[in-house]
Amino acid sequence: MLPGRREDGTPICRDCAGITRSYFCDRCGFEGRLHTGRLCARCTLTGKVAAALDDGTGQHRSAPASRLLGLDGFEVLAAEVAGGEWQLTVQTTATVVGCIGCDVRAEAHGRRTARVRDLPAGSRPMVLVWRKRIWRCREPACGVRTWTGRVAAIHLRAVLTERARAGA
């Protein structure tokens, strides 16, 4: 960051310009534009997301986090920054579905994890760690035994959400 200027308008560092104000983030030490509480944009966003998700016990509230995610039919179970990107553990909220073969009411049969890239949150990439519901048909005569949940926001075997694919 070069906040100072020479007489000819050339940018110079704060030390050369004699600026005593620090432009380093109080949390991570990044030098740049500071926001709330002398924090960089990344730390400010991380703090706001953590505050929105925290229920006061260090655990995440699902409803506000799910609204923040903005994908219908999903709830957020956990959120963390790992490897420089947001990782949101999510699952679908459907409790009643019909069999894809015979339309008989299906029963839940566990979950399987899939990793799907979504739009970035701030300047950080975001990965949804989707705990996909596995469903089982209860009709013995049906040829379909099990299948995983399907949603419009993420196509079958996709590695990107539809909104990330549209933005790519």
Long-range contacts (C-beta under 8 A, 24 or more apart in sequence): 1-31, 1-32, 1-33, 41-122, 41-123, 42-122, 42-123, 42-124, 45-121, 45-122, 45-124, 46-81, 49-79, 49-86, 49-121, 50-79, 53-79, 71-151, 71-153, 71-161, 72-153, 73-151, 73-153, 74-151, 74-153, 77-131, 81-124, 84-124, 84-125, 85-124, 85-125, 85-126, 85-127, 86-121, 86-124, 86-125, 86-126, 86-127, 87-126, 87-127, 87-129, 88-118, 88-126, 88-127, 88-128, 88-129, 89-129, 89-131, 90-128, 90-129, 90-130, 90-131, 91-130, 91-131, 91-132, 91-133, 92-130, 92-132, 92-133, 92-149, 92-151, 94-133, 94-149, 97-135, 97-149, 99-135, 99-137, 99-138, 99-139, 99-142, 99-144, 100-144, 100-147, 101-137, 101-142, 101-143, 101-144, 102-137, 102-139, 102-141, 102-142, 102-144, 104-137, 104-138, 104-139, 104-142, 105-138, 106-135, 106-136, 106-137, 106-138, 107-135, 107-136, 107-138, 108-133, 108-134, 108-135, 108-136, 109-134, 109-135, 109-136, 109-146, 110-134, 112-148, 115-159, 116-154, 116-158, 116-159, 116-160, 116-161, 117-159, 117-160, 117-161, 117-164, 118-160, 118-161, 118-163, 118-164, 119-161, 119-163, 119-164, 119-167, 128-154, 128-161, 130-154
